[in-house]
Amino acid sequence: MLKKLTVSLISLSLSSVFFVNQHPVLACSLQQYQTKIVANNNYGIYQSLTRKGPVRQMGVTGTFKYSHFQASSVKKIKHNTYWYVLINGHKAGWVNQSAFARNKISVAKRVSLVKNPYYDFNVKDAINYVTDSSGSVVDLDKVHVSQNTVSSAKAGIHNITYTYGKGKAHSLIRVRNDQYEGIVNANKKPQMGKSGVTWFKHFKTSGNWGKGSSYAPETKPHVLKNGNFKLKTVFYQPATLSQGDSKLGVVGPLPEGLAVSDGRMYATMYDRPTRTHAHIVSYQLNQIPNRYVMQKLPWLPWPEFARLSATIKVSPLIKLGHGQAISTSKKYIYVIANNHLLRNNPESEEIMQISKNDLQIKKIWTFKIWDQKSEYGRYVHNAVFLNDHKFIAVYHSSTMNRFEYWEVTRHGNSWYPKEIGATKGEFMRNNSPVQGIAYDKHKKQIYLAFNDYLFKLNRKGRVIENGHFNTGREFEGICVDNKTFYAELAQRPELLKQKLK
């Protein structure tokens, strides 16, 4: 897995003095950046503060409604409190505290669990964010819940209350009553596959990434070519969209999953690979003028930054599991928030339905796949949604030397799996893991990614073609959208694509 990029916390003194028109204004600087949630309003962003109030408006918070806000200083003038904010890692200006969502708790209102005695649902997985009286995001450990977990062993309804300070929210959790849901036969005859050997830990970068202590921007594109695969660089992404090293505030630098839909890219971004909570970052691809400029986002001149950053969306810090199983429908993003360390396990897996608009969890389901009984649980790590009611997942068993392909369909709130194909053998003889799955709806073909390898298969599991590259970098998600194949590389995050014939 990727090495952690250490982002130095800017040392802030206990107080800083800002001079405006020769009138000093004393502001209290924070020892650590505080993450803020912007409310549904439109407040000014100001360059400076005077004793009479803010001056020199630079923009409004509504322009950056879905951006990542952090505060570094706070100052009270008369009856108003102002925070100096950074937006997507770029220094911005002073904002009235009323711009932030204060004493708010956002949760998924509905959770539906498959009946399963081997799984308990952590109710805090439903939380999008919790803020205090100043609009700063609060660590989930400080949030009080009426019940910590819900057992899936017995059907029933649980009303959960979340509280922090003056904030309160409710979620309805229902355990479905069909104990046989998700129990099927894995009986497809496996197709013969192809195999290779690849590495586990990356040994190259995009070029300038990580040379000494430098993470300088890239200046050249890449082409990954082998067989019928020919992927070219679309753009390089910022290393991070934040400053400091606060667990609640860091966005990036590690990508884990990728989805592209209707001209928007969605990537799951982690500060370290062991986290289960992360951010989804979304870019409007037709608003990116060239391959290289987004790398420089944190230090661009304000007008250029504001223009480019206005279309970027950053989710709150939400439960995404490993984050590799991300895909989209027309209205939603779907993430299977699984534990990639579990294998051959009977536990349920969480499906997060996330709004494309505000990147917050709206609903959660759990599902399970067992081959006849719990001892033969199919705990999947990679999946791709075809629509709001169906996804395809890949399951790998190294003990059986077999890859299985499962189509899982939702009826009401229940998810029913069906094995559609299988491949005999190991794609990677040294057991290097799958790094992504994609599905071409037009040709009904499955793509699998491994480090430096791509495979194309039919739905039965027969390998149609494969590509072998020499990037030395990890694939961190693949997808197909509008007859275009996309792939994300790490070290620096880089999106590549090719048109499918």
C-alpha positions in Angstrom: 0.0 0.0 0.0 1.0 3.6 -0.5 3.4 5.3 1.9 1.9 8.1 3.9 2.6 11.6 2.7 3.4 13.7 5.7 1.9 17.1 5.5 3.5 19.5 7.9 1.2 21.4 10.2 1.9 25.1 9.9 3.0 26.4 13.2 0.6 29.0 14.5 1.4 31.3 17.4 -1.2 31.8 20.1 -2.0 35.2 18.6 -1.4 37.1 15.4 -1.8 40.7 14.6 -3.4 41.9 11.3 -2.9 45.5 10.3 -5.5 47.2 8.2 -5.4 50.9 7.5 -3.0 51.2 10.5 -5.6 49.8 12.9 -4.4 46.6 14.5 -6.9 43.7 15.0 -5.8 41.0 17.3 -7.0 37.5 16.2 -6.5 34.2 18.1 -4.7 31.7 16.0 -5.7 28.0 16.5 -3.2 25.4 17.5 -4.8 23.0 14.9 -7.0 23.7 11.9 -10.7 23.3 12.5 -12.9 21.7 9.8 -16.0 23.7 9.1 -19.3 22.8 7.4 -20.9 25.6 5.3 -24.7 26.1 5.8 -27.2 26.8 3.0 -26.6 30.5 2.9 -24.4 33.0 1.2 -21.9 35.0 3.3 -19.0 37.2 2.2 -15.4 36.1 2.2 -13.2 39.1 3.1 -9.6 39.8 2.7 -9.1 41.8 6.0 -10.7 42.7 9.3 -10.8 46.2 10.9 -12.1 47.3 14.2 -15.3 48.2 12.4 -15.7 44.9 10.6 -14.6 43.0 7.5 -13.4 44.8 4.3 -12.4 44.0 0.7 -14.8 41.2 -0.2 -13.2 38.4 -2.3 -16.2 36.2 -2.9 -19.1 34.4 -1.2 -19.4 31.1 0.6 -22.1 29.9 -1.8 -19.6 29.7 -4.6 -17.7 27.1 -2.6 -20.7 25.5 -0.9 -19.4 21.9 -1.4 -15.7 22.7 -0.9 -13.6 21.8 2.1 -13.4 24.6 4.6 -10.8 24.8 7.4 -10.3 27.6 9.9 -6.9 28.8 11.3 -7.9 31.9 13.3 -10.9 33.5 15.0 -11.7 37.0 16.0 -14.7 38.7 17.6 -15.7 42.2 16.5 -18.6 43.8 18.2 -21.3 41.2 18.2 -19.9 39.1 15.4 -17.4 36.3 15.3 -15.2 35.8 12.2 -13.0 32.9 11.2 -10.1 33.0 8.8 -10.7 30.1 6.5 -8.8 28.0 4.0 -10.8 26.5 1.1 -9.6 23.3 -0.5 -6.2 23.9 1.0 -5.9 27.5 -0.3 -5.8 30.5 1.9 -9.0 32.5 1.5 -10.2 35.1 4.0 -12.5 36.0 6.9 -16.0 34.6 7.1 -18.8 35.3 9.6 -19.5 32.4 11.9 -23.2 32.5 10.8 -22.1 31.1 7.5 -21.5 27.7 9.1 -23.8 24.9 10.0 -23.8 25.1 13.8 -25.1 22.5 16.3 -26.0 20.2 13.4 -26.0 16.5 13.0 -26.4 14.9 9.6 -27.2 11.2 9.4 -28.6 8.7 7.0 -32.3 8.6 8.0 -32.9 5.0 6.9 -30.8 1.9 7.4 -31.9 -1.6 6.3 -30.0 -4.6 7.5 -30.0 -8.2 6.2 -30.7 -10.8 8.8 -27.3 -12.2 9.9 -26.2 -13.5 13.3 -22.6 -12.8 12.4 -22.9 -9.0 12.0 -23.6 -6.0 14.3 -24.1 -2.6 12.7 -22.2 0.3 14.2 -24.8 3.1 14.3 -22.2 5.8 13.9 -21.5 4.5 10.4 -24.7 6.5 9.4 -23.2 9.8 10.4 -22.2 12.4 7.8 -21.0 15.1 10.1 -21.6 16.6 13.6 -20.8 20.2 14.4 -20.5 22.2 17.5 -21.8 25.7 18.4 -19.2 27.4 16.1 -19.8 25.1 13.1 -16.6 23.1 13.6 -16.7 19.3 12.9 -16.6 17.1 16.0 -14.9 13.8 16.4 -17.4 10.9 16.3 -16.0 9.6 19.6 -17.6 12.6 21.3 -21.1 12.0 19.8 -23.6 10.3 22.1 -25.9 7.6 20.7 -28.9 5.9 22.2 -27.5 2.5 21.2 -24.0 1.8 20.0 -24.7 -1.2 17.7 -27.7 -3.0 16.3 -27.5 -6.8 16.0 -28.6 -8.2 12.7 -29.5 -11.6 14.3 -33.2 -10.7 15.0 -35.7 -8.9 12.8 -37.0 -5.6 14.2 -37.0 -1.8 14.2 -34.6 0.4 16.1 -35.0 4.2 16.5 -31.5 5.7 17.1 -31.0 9.1 18.5 -27.7 11.0 18.0 -26.9 14.0 20.2 -24.0 16.4 20.7 -24.5 19.7 22.6 -27.7 21.3 21.2 -27.6 19.1 18.1 -29.9 16.1 17.7 -30.7 13.7 14.8 -32.6 10.4 14.4 -32.2 7.3 12.2 -34.5 4.4 11.7 -32.7 1.0 11.5 -34.7 -2.0 10.4 -33.5 -5.6 10.4 -35.2 -7.6 7.6 -36.9 -10.8 8.5 -35.8 -13.3 5.7 -33.1 -15.4 7.2 -32.5 -17.0 3.8 -31.8 -13.8 2.0 -28.3 -14.0 0.4 -28.0 -17.8 0.6 -27.5 -19.3 -2.8 -25.4 -21.9 -4.7 -22.1 -21.1 -6.3 -22.3 -23.6 -9.1 -21.0 -21.9 -12.3 -18.4 -23.9 -14.3 -15.2 -21.9 -14.2 -13.7 -20.7 -17.5 -9.9 -21.0 -18.1 -8.1 -17.8 -17.3 -4.7 -16.2 -17.9 -2.1 -15.4 -15.2 0.9 -13.3 -14.6 3.0 -12.1 -11.6 3.0 -8.6 -10.3 4.2 -6.7 -7.3 2.5 -5.8 -4.0 4.2 -2.4 -3.1 4.7 0.3 -5.7 8.3 1.0 -6.7 7.8 4.0 -9.0 6.0 7.3 -8.9 4.5 9.7 -11.5 8.0 11.3 -11.8 8.4 14.3 -9.5 6.3 12.8 -6.7 8.4 12.1 -3.6 11.8 13.0 -4.9 13.6 13.8 -1.7 11.1 15.9 0.2 9.6 17.4 -3.0 6.1 16.8 -4.4 6.5 19.0 -7.3 3.9 19.1 -10.1 4.3 16.8 -13.1 5.0 18.4 -16.5 4.6 15.4 -18.8 1.7 13.1 -19.6 1.8 9.3 -19.6 0.7 6.7 -22.1 0.0 3.1 -21.0 0.0 1.0 -24.1 -0.2 -2.8 -24.5 -2.3 -4.8 -26.9 -5.6 -3.0 -27.4 -5.1 -0.9 -24.3 -3.9 2.7 -24.8 -4.6 5.0 -21.8 -3.5 8.6 -21.8 -3.3 11.1 -19.0 -6.5 13.2 -18.5 -5.2 15.3 -15.6 -3.1 15.2 -12.4 -4.9 15.9 -9.2 -3.8 18.0 -6.2 -1.8 16.0 -3.6 -4.3 17.2 -1.0 -7.2 19.6 -0.7 -6.3 20.6 2.9 -3.6 21.9 5.2 -2.3 20.5 8.5 -2.5 17.0 9.8 -5.8 16.9 11.7 -7.6 13.5 11.3 -10.8 15.4 10.7 -9.4 17.8 8.2 -6.9 16.0 5.9 -8.2 15.3 2.4 -5.8 13.0 0.5 -3.2 12.2 -0.7 -4.1 8.5 -1.1 -6.7 7.6 -3.8 -8.5 4.2 -3.4 -11.4 4.1 -5.7 -12.7 5.8 -8.9 -16.0 6.5 -10.6 -16.9 8.7 -13.6 -20.4 9.7 -14.4 -21.9 12.4 -16.7 -18.6 14.2 -17.0 -17.8 14.2 -13.3 -15.0 12.2 -11.6 -15.4 10.8 -8.1 -12.4 9.6 -6.1 -12.2 8.2 -2.6 -9.3 10.0 -0.9 -7.6 8.8 2.3 -4.9 10.3 4.5 -3.6 6.8 5.3 -4.5 3.3 4.0 -5.7 2.0 7.4 -8.6 4.5 7.7 -12.2 3.4 7.3 -13.5 7.0 7.0 -12.5 9.2 4.1 -13.6 11.9 1.7 -15.1 11.7 -1.8 -13.6 14.3 -4.0 -15.4 15.2 -7.3 -14.1 17.2 -10.3 -16.1 18.5 -13.3 -13.8 17.2 -16.1 -14.8 19.8 -18.7 -13.9 22.6 -16.3 -10.3 21.5 -16.0 -8.4 23.5 -18.7 -5.3 21.3 -18.9 -3.6 18.2 -17.4 -1.3 20.1 -15.0 -3.0 23.1 -13.5 -5.0 21.3 -10.7 -1.8 20.2 -9.1 -1.0 23.8 -8.3 -4.5 24.6 -6.8 -3.3 25.4 -3.3 -1.0 28.2 -4.4 -2.7 29.6 -7.5 -3.6 33.3 -7.5 -7.0 33.8 -5.9 -9.1 34.6 -9.1 -7.7 31.5 -10.9 -8.2 29.3 -7.8 -11.7 30.5 -7.3 -12.7 29.8 -10.9 -11.2 26.3 -10.8 -12.3 25.4 -7.3 -15.9 26.5 -7.7 -16.8 23.2 -9.4 -14.9 20.9 -6.9 -16.9 19.0 -4.4 -15.5 17.4 -1.2 -17.7 15.2 1.0 -17.6 15.3 4.8 -15.4 12.6 6.4 -17.7 9.6 6.0 -17.6 5.8 6.4 -16.3 4.4 3.1 -14.5 1.2 4.3 -11.6 0.5 1.9 -13.2 2.8 -0.6 -12.3 0.8 -3.7 -15.9 -0.4 -4.4 -17.3 2.9 -5.6 -19.6 3.5 -8.6 -22.6 5.5 -9.7 -26.1 5.5 -11.0 -27.8 8.6 -12.6 -28.7 10.1 -9.2 -26.4 8.5 -6.7 -22.9 7.3 -5.8 -22.7 3.8 -4.3 -19.9 2.6 -2.1 -19.6 -0.9 -0.6 -17.9 0.1 2.7 -16.1 -3.2 3.3 -13.1 -4.4 5.2 -10.6 -5.5 2.6 -8.7 -7.6 5.2 -11.7 -10.0 5.6 -11.8 -13.0 3.3 -14.2 -16.0 3.2 -16.2 -14.3 5.9 -19.9 -14.6 6.8 -20.3 -10.9 7.9 -22.7 -8.6 6.1 -21.3 -5.7 4.0 -22.6 -2.1 4.0 -23.9 -0.3 0.8 -23.8 3.4 1.2 -26.1 5.4 -1.1 -24.6 8.8 -1.4 -26.1 11.9 -3.1 -24.3 13.2 -6.1 -25.4 16.7 -5.1 -24.0 17.1 -1.6 -21.9 13.9 -1.3 -23.7 12.8 1.9 -25.0 9.4 2.8 -28.8 9.2 2.3 -29.5 5.5 2.9 -27.6 2.3 4.0 -28.3 -1.3 3.2 -26.4 -4.4 4.1 -26.2 -7.6 2.1 -24.6 -11.0 2.4 -23.5 -13.7 -0.1 -23.2 -17.2 1.3 -22.7 -20.4 -0.7 -25.4 -22.5 1.0 -24.2 -21.8 4.5 -22.2 -19.3 6.6 -19.0 -21.3 6.4 -18.8 -20.4 2.7 -19.4 -16.7 2.9 -18.4 -14.7 -0.2 -17.1 -11.5 1.3 -16.5 -9.3 -1.7 -13.9 -6.4 -2.0 -14.7 -5.0 -5.4 -18.0 -4.2 -7.1 -19.6 -2.0 -9.7 -23.2 -0.7 -9.7 -25.1 -0.9 -13.0 -28.1 1.1 -11.7 -29.9 1.8 -8.4 -31.0 -1.9 -8.2 -28.1 -4.0 -9.4 -24.4 -4.4 -9.0 -21.7 -6.9 -10.1 -19.1 -8.0 -7.7 -15.9 -10.2 -8.0 -15.0 -12.7 -5.3 -11.6 -14.4 -5.1 -10.8 -17.6 -3.3 -7.1 -18.4 -3.3 -7.8 -21.8 -1.6 -10.1 -22.8 -4.5 -8.0 -21.0 -7.2 -11.2 -19.4 -8.4 -12.6 -16.0 -9.2 -16.4 -15.7 -9.1 -18.7 -13.0 -10.6 -21.9 -12.2 -8.8 -24.8 -10.2 -9.9 -26.7 -8.8 -6.9 -30.2 -7.4 -7.5 -32.4 -5.3 -5.1 -36.1 -6.0 -4.7 -37.6 -3.5 -2.2 -34.9 -3.4 0.4 -33.6 -6.9 0.0 -30.5 -7.8 -2.1 -30.5 -11.2 -3.9 -27.2 -12.6 -5.3 -26.8 -14.8 -8.3 -23.5 -16.2 -9.6 -23.1 -15.4 -13.3 -19.6 -16.7 -14.0 -16.3 -17.9 -12.7 -12.6 -18.1 -13.8 -10.3 -21.0 -12.9 -6.9 -20.2 -11.7 -5.1 -17.1 -10.5 -4.8 -13.9 -12.5 -1.8 -13.1 -10.4 0.2 -16.2 -9.4 1.7 -14.4 -6.3 -1.8 -13.5 -5.1 -1.5 -9.8 -5.7 -5.0 -8.4 -5.0 -7.6 -7.0 -7.4 -7.3 -3.2 -7.6 -10.7 -2.4 -9.3 -13.6 -3.7 -11.3 -15.5 -2.0 -14.2 -18.4 -3.0 -16.4 -19.0 -2.1 -20.1 -22.8 -2.0 -20.3 -22.8 -1.8 -24.1 -20.7 -5.0 -24.6 -21.6 -6.6 -21.3 -18.0 -7.1 -20.4 -16.1 -7.1 -17.1 -12.7 -5.4 -16.5 -10.4 -6.3 -13.7 -7.4 -4.3 -12.6 -4.3 -5.6 -10.8 -1.1 -3.7 -10.3 0.3 -3.1 -13.8 -2.3 -5.5 -15.4 -5.7 -5.1 -16.9 -8.0 -8.0 -17.9 -11.2 -7.9 -20.0 -13.7 -10.8 -19.6 -17.1 -11.8 -20.6 -19.8 -12.3 -18.0 -19.1 -16.0 -17.8 -15.5 -15.3 -16.7 -13.7 -16.1 -20.0 -10.7 -13.8 -20.5 -11.0 -11.9 -23.8 -7.8 -9.9 -23.6 -5.3 -8.5 -21.2 -2.7 -5.7 -21.0 0.6 -5.6 -19.1 2.3 -2.3 -18.2 5.4 -1.2 -16.4 4.3 1.8 -14.4 5.4 0.5 -11.0 2.4 2.4 -9.6 -0.8 1.1 -8.2 -4.1 1.2 -10.0 -6.6 2.7 -7.6 -9.9 2.0 -9.3 -11.2 1.7 -12.9 -14.6 2.4 -14.5 -16.4 2.7 -17.8 -18.6 5.6 -18.7 -20.1 6.6 -22.0 -17.9 4.1 -23.9 -14.8 5.4 -22.3 -12.5 3.4 -20.0 -11.0 5.3 -17.1 -8.2 4.3 -14.6 -6.7 6.1 -11.6 -3.0 5.7 -10.7 -1.4 6.7 -7.4 1.8 8.5 -6.4 0.6 11.3 -7.7 -3.2 10.8 -8.2 -3.6 10.7 -12.0 -6.6 10.0 -14.2 -6.2 8.3 -17.5 -8.6 7.2 -20.2 -9.2 5.6 -23.6 -12.1 5.4 -25.9 -13.6 1.9 -26.3 -14.4 0.6 -29.7 
